[in-house]
Amino acid sequence: MYISARERAILKRLVLDREKSHTLSRIADALEVSTRTIQRDLRGIEDILKSYQLSLVKNAQGMTVTGTKVATEKLESFLRTLDHEEYTPEERQMVLLSVLLHRREPVKLFALANELNVTVATVSHDLTKVEGWLEQFQLKLIRKRGYGVEIVGNEVTIRRALSKLISENINEDYFYHAIREEEDSISTDPISKRLLHYVDLPTIKKIKDSISSWRKSFHDEIADSSYVGLIVHLALAIERLKQGERIELEQHYLQTFKNYKEFEMAESLAKKLENLFEISIPETEIGYITMHLRGAKWLHMEEDVFEDLDLHLAGKVKEMVERLGIELDVSFTHSDLIQGLIAHLRPALYRIHQKMKIQNPLLSKIKSDYQSLFEQVQKVVQEVFEPLYIPDEEIGFLVMHFGSVLEELKRETELRALVICSSGIGSSKLLASRLNKEFPEITLLKNVSLFELRHLNTDDYDLIISTIPIQGMERYFLVNPFLSKAEVVKIREYLENYVSTNKKKEPIEDTKRKTNVIRSKEDEWFFQKLKTMNEDIYQILHTFELKKWEEESFEKNLYITCQDYQKRNMVTSSTEVFHALLDREKIGSLAIPNTSLALFHCKHPTIQVPSFSIYQLKHPVEKRAMDNEMVLVNRVLVLLAPEPFDSFRLTLMSYISGLLVEEEDAIETFETKNEQEIYQYLGAAFKLYVQKQL
């Protein structure tokens, strides 16, 4: 059966994307034709559907395909196996991009038309669309009569555009089947085949094997979406290195990358690839691999918030949390929320700036299940990060962070519900079962009859639901025993508002939970943690000082301070710690926006104890702040941690730096107070920290 490209495109929308409403005008706009053309095509569409025992239903809302599940799956399978005798406009544009990005010389228009089996005019129209896509990479499309068509730009942006084109449009199933040589499965997606045609398949397989063994040397797993992107990225790099196309990176960028842990990872991967392909991979290429790894998503990775401190980002996150709290009328006091958001947003913002692929397979479910929360998070995030546009995929991930905290808040609040019916049995039991399923946060659910109601104090209950009208009572829900969706929504809205505006009540005596205390290794581990935490706090308070720097040179003052640390047995090598602090400044600015403070910090094997100190400069020094603005620094905070230092102990160090973001009075204290006042402030802050840990 012959099906034209346009018929195939219409069928795909109707059959493979059934959740959306499809009207004539929407389909016509998508395919860039008139509604009359689509109407003509629908005659053929109906014949095709009829041959599969399916039918096309048209109504005011749009068009839908109806029929049995088996018949629908047969047609879906057929559509996926069709040969592309014609390409859709979107597919033609993908092919044009892949051809032009790989060529290093102009291509004639008629050659492109022959390649796609269309007219020169059609190609010319498609190139206008292609031009718009290229603008996001600052690439130019050159079109001259007698010269041809060519994409012009530097190797970095061309490589980035190629990687985005392939990784965003390739079918992941096809990709996995292709690298596993499952021939029966890889012939069904001509566009994926066409895109991979420009990257040697044996090269991809070798890279995949190298990455598989390389991944085993790390504790953290790279996410599948980033895994595919990394393979494509490296395959393109190797192919273009063989062609003599080299990446150029400015030296100061390369030096910055060398300070990242991902650079070391990229180096070890590059060595594997050099041996495998018998090529030399220059440092600039390793820097480019580092860029990709920094934008990758890692599973189970513990973010080192102390080492990668970014108070500018932390400030943005705090503003986002506070604004959303006001929008939702909820107090987000969970200490892990800000840290989790910073850990997610650091690589996410990097991916956005680098125009890297972002995928969220749960996006449609998140939008469906948390529609209101999604819209509120989206509004707040766009306001906080303006003018940077945050895509829906990343908004979805942020919704998951906030959603999990909101669910936890519901679980933490013990809610008591009273269910009333005429007899106290039967319909109330059915209703109670539905309530348990829909509202797991209800910890006590009592069934009573209308007669028993008079003997109860209804103020002891947070929610009162009845299957019968109750005279003289205002605070209750009258519902059907089966509890309709509309009733569930109303009760959910009430509970969310109730939880956010009411404090927890003391449990009713007969519902108190009893806990058996069982001795275990966990008890010993807990007290060991407590002992370590107290020792670290003691060391920080014991070694704390507010001291005036006497020298004119900033670096000389810092070096003298490190020498003093060595005399006090806080470090074993003043020189190494001094250079580690300066290297940390090279990675990113350390002055704190809108303050007169700078925070120098590092971890190092020669540091013996955790410490925090403050130094008053003889004269203010201009430093670049974390928001890229210049500020005058009067005081320098120095935060040191040994290496290795486990994540639990690092949390304490992160808490100190976090005071600058989360506590309004911390900045004023560190900027203006004397040594004794700051010491007392730290002591009070540490008491609160210990209480939270307990």
GIWO-V666944 format. One record per pair of residues at least 4 apart in sequence whose ideal C-beta (glycine too) atoms are under 6 Angstrom apart, sorted by the first residue. I is the first residue (numbers start at 1). J is the second residue. Records with the same first field share a line. If there is no record, write none. Layout:
BEGIN
I=J, J
END
This chain:
BEGIN
3=7, 8
4=86
5=86, 87, 88
6=41
7=41, 44
9=31, 88
10=45
11=15, 79
12=16
13=17, 22
14=22, 65
15=65, 75, 76
21=61, 62
22=27, 62, 63
23=62
24=35, 38
25=35
27=38
28=33, 34, 35, 38
32=89
33=37
46=56
49=54, 56
52=71, 74, 75
53=67, 71
54=65, 67, 71
55=66
57=64, 66
58=63
67=71, 72
80=188
81=188
84=190
87=91, 92
91=191
92=116, 126
93=126, 129, 130
94=169
95=194
96=126, 130
97=101, 130, 165
98=195, 198
100=151
101=151, 161, 162
102=198
103=107
106=147, 148, 150
107=111, 112, 148, 149
108=148
109=120, 123
110=120
112=123
113=118, 120, 123
118=122
131=141
134=139, 141
136=355
137=157, 161
139=151, 153, 157
140=152
141=151
142=150, 152
143=149
153=157, 158
155=159, 245, 247
156=247
159=236
162=236
163=167, 232, 233, 236
164=168
166=170, 195, 232
167=229, 232, 357
168=357
170=175, 192, 195
171=189, 192
174=178, 186, 189, 192
175=228
177=182, 185, 186
178=186
179=204, 205, 208
190=194
199=235
203=235
204=235
206=276
207=231, 234, 235
208=231
210=272, 273, 276
211=215
214=269, 272
220=298, 300, 301
221=299
222=226, 227, 296, 298
223=297, 299
225=359
226=296, 297
229=233, 357
233=292
238=277
240=245
247=284, 285, 288
249=253, 254, 284, 287
254=287
257=263, 287, 290
258=263
259=583, 587
262=290, 293, 294
263=290
265=293
266=286, 289, 290, 293
267=286
270=281, 286
273=277
274=281
281=285
294=350
295=347, 350, 351, 354, 356
302=647
303=343
304=308
305=339, 654
306=650, 653, 654
307=603
309=657
311=592, 626, 660, 661
312=593, 626, 627
313=342
314=342, 661
315=661
316=384
317=338, 341, 342
318=661
319=384
320=380, 384
321=332
323=380
324=380
325=330, 331, 332
327=376
329=500
330=500
332=337
334=405
336=340
337=405
340=401
341=345, 401
344=348
345=349
348=394
351=356, 358
358=391, 393
360=393, 396
362=366
363=393, 396
365=369
366=370, 396, 399
367=374
370=374, 399, 403
373=399
374=399
377=381, 395, 398, 399
378=395
381=390
385=390
390=394
399=403
410=441
411=441
413=499, 504
414=443
415=441, 442, 462
416=444, 461, 462
417=442, 445, 463
418=446, 461, 464
419=428, 431, 432, 447, 465
420=448, 453, 466
421=427, 428, 467
422=450, 468
423=449
424=428, 447, 448, 449
427=467, 481
428=447
430=481
431=481
432=445, 447
434=483
435=439
438=488
444=511
448=452, 453
458=464
460=508
464=476
465=477, 479
466=470, 476, 478
467=481
479=483, 487
480=484
483=487
494=498
498=502
507=511, 512
536=610, 649, 652
537=686
538=542
539=609, 610
540=610, 612
543=611
544=612, 679
545=613
546=614, 675, 678
547=615
548=616
549=557, 615, 617, 618
551=556, 557
554=621
559=578
562=574, 577, 578
563=574
565=570, 571
566=571, 574
570=608, 609, 611
571=577, 606, 607
572=606
573=606
576=606
577=604
580=602, 604
581=600, 602
584=602
585=590
589=624, 625, 626
590=598, 599, 600
591=598, 623, 625, 631, 633
592=597
593=625, 626, 627
595=667
596=633, 634, 671
597=635, 670
598=623, 633, 636
599=637
600=638
601=639
603=641, 643
604=643
605=643
607=640, 642
610=641
611=640
612=639, 656
613=638
614=635, 637
615=636
616=635
617=621, 634
620=632, 634
621=633
622=630, 632
623=633
624=630
625=629, 631
641=645, 653
645=649, 650
654=658
655=689
658=662
659=663, 666
660=666
665=669
667=671
668=672
669=673, 678, 681
673=677, 678
END
